[in-house]
Amino acid sequence: MPLTAITAWEALFHRLDVDKPVPGAARAILIVGGAGGAGFIATQLARQLTDLTVISSASRSETEQ
């Protein structure tokens, strides 16, 4: 779990800099592969720590829940 959490944190807050508003852009993020390890953690981090609308994808019906 620590590696997936660090990966998700780095992607959201260091690489994408989701806290920095983009002029003219919607306050939303699409997380592709949200049912996977890093995607699941990224979804939770984005929901809890940002004001973004979070949209997350899953490729199988079993992983949608």
C-alpha positions in Angstrom: 0.0 0.0 0.0 2.7 2.6 0.7 4.1 2.4 -2.8 0.7 2.8 -4.5 -0.2 5.7 -2.2 3.1 7.5 -2.9 2.7 6.9 -6.7 -0.9 8.4 -6.6 0.2 11.3 -4.5 3.2 12.1 -6.8 1.0 11.9 -9.9 -1.7 14.2 -8.5 0.2 16.8 -6.5 3.6 16.9 -8.1 3.3 15.9 -11.7 -0.3 17.2 -12.5 -0.3 19.9 -9.8 -4.1 19.5 -9.4 -4.2 22.2 -6.7 -3.3 24.8 -9.3 -6.3 26.1 -11.2 -6.2 26.2 -15.0 -7.9 29.2 -16.5 -11.0 28.2 -18.5 -10.8 24.6 -17.6 -13.4 22.6 -15.6 -12.6 21.7 -12.0 -12.6 18.0 -12.8 -10.2 15.1 -13.2 -10.6 11.8 -15.0 -8.7 8.9 -13.5 -8.4 6.1 -16.0 -8.0 2.7 -14.3 -9.6 3.8 -11.1 -10.2 0.2 -10.0 -6.5 -0.5 -10.0 -4.1 0.0 -7.0 -2.8 3.5 -7.8 -6.0 4.6 -9.5 -8.1 3.6 -6.5 -5.8 5.6 -4.1 -5.7 8.6 -6.5 -9.5 8.6 -6.6 -9.7 8.7 -2.8 -7.0 11.4 -2.5 -8.6 13.6 -5.1 -12.0 13.2 -3.4 -10.8 14.0 0.0 -8.1 16.6 -0.6 -9.3 18.7 -3.5 -12.4 20.4 -4.7 -12.3 18.6 -8.0 -15.1 16.6 -9.5 -13.6 13.1 -9.7 -14.5 10.8 -12.6 -12.9 7.4 -12.4 -13.1 4.6 -15.0 -13.2 0.8 -14.6 -12.9 -1.7 -17.4 -14.9 -4.6 -15.9 -18.3 -4.6 -14.3 -16.9 -6.5 -11.3 -14.5 -3.7 -10.5 -17.0 -0.8 -10.8 -18.2 -1.1 -7.2 
